[in-house]
Amino acid sequence: MSAVEMIGAILMIAVSILVTVFIMFQNPKGDGLSSLAGGSSFMNGAKDRSVDAKLNRLIRILAVAFFVVTIAVYAFDIYL
């Protein structure tokens, strides 16, 4: 395993952990099981929506970064 592959693997692990953490920070979109018990969930106005929008954007950027790092490591392994 070359140094570039090791760096790529470390980057992929870091990005995947970040994606997982940021997904857990998001507010749930639906009621889930709380709707069965009669509970209700609601958004706290525009602030929550803007935070969710920022988290969604960050998750998309990290997902693209993961894809790019994966392809770059694979290409480096094959062509160099």
N, C-alpha and C positions, 0 to 999 in steps of 0.2 A: 504494500500500500504506500503510495507516494505521499509527499507532503501536501500536495494540492488535494488529493482525495481525503486526507485526514481533515484538512481545513474545511472542505466542502461538507464532510460528514458532521463536523462540529456546528457549522452554520445551519445545516438542515435540522439538527436536533434543537438548536436554540430557537429557530423560527417556528418549529412545530410546537415547542413549549409555549412560546408567546401567543401563537394562534389559539391554543387550548385555553390559556389564561384569559385572553380577551373575549373569547366566546362565553366563558363562564361569567364575565362581568356584565354581559348584556342582559337586559330585562326580557323576561319571557314574552313571546308574542301572543300566546293564547292563554286561556284560563287553566288549561290542564286539568288535574284532578280536583282542584279547588272548586270548580264549577259543579261537581257532583255533590259537594257538601253544602252548597248554597252560598259559598263565598264569591266575592267578585274582585277582580283586579282592574286597576285603571292606571292610566298614565298621569304623571304629575305635571302636565302642561308641556309647553314647548321645550323646556330645559331637558327633560328626559328624552324627548325625540331628537334633540340636537346631539346629546351624548350618544344615543344609539346610532345616529347617523355617522358620527365620528368613529365609533367602534367598528361599524360595518365597513367604512372606508379603510380603516387601518387593517382590518382582517383581510380585505381584498388585496391590499398592497403586500401584506405578508405572504398571502397565498401565491401571488405572482412571483415574489422573491424566492419562495421555496421552489417553484417550478423552474425559474431561471437558474438557480444554483444547481438543481438536479441535472438539468440539461447541460450546463457548463461542465460539471464534473464528469458526466458521461462522455461528452465530446472530447474533453481533455484526455481522458483515459484511452479513447479510441484513436484519436489523431496524433497524439504526441507520445 
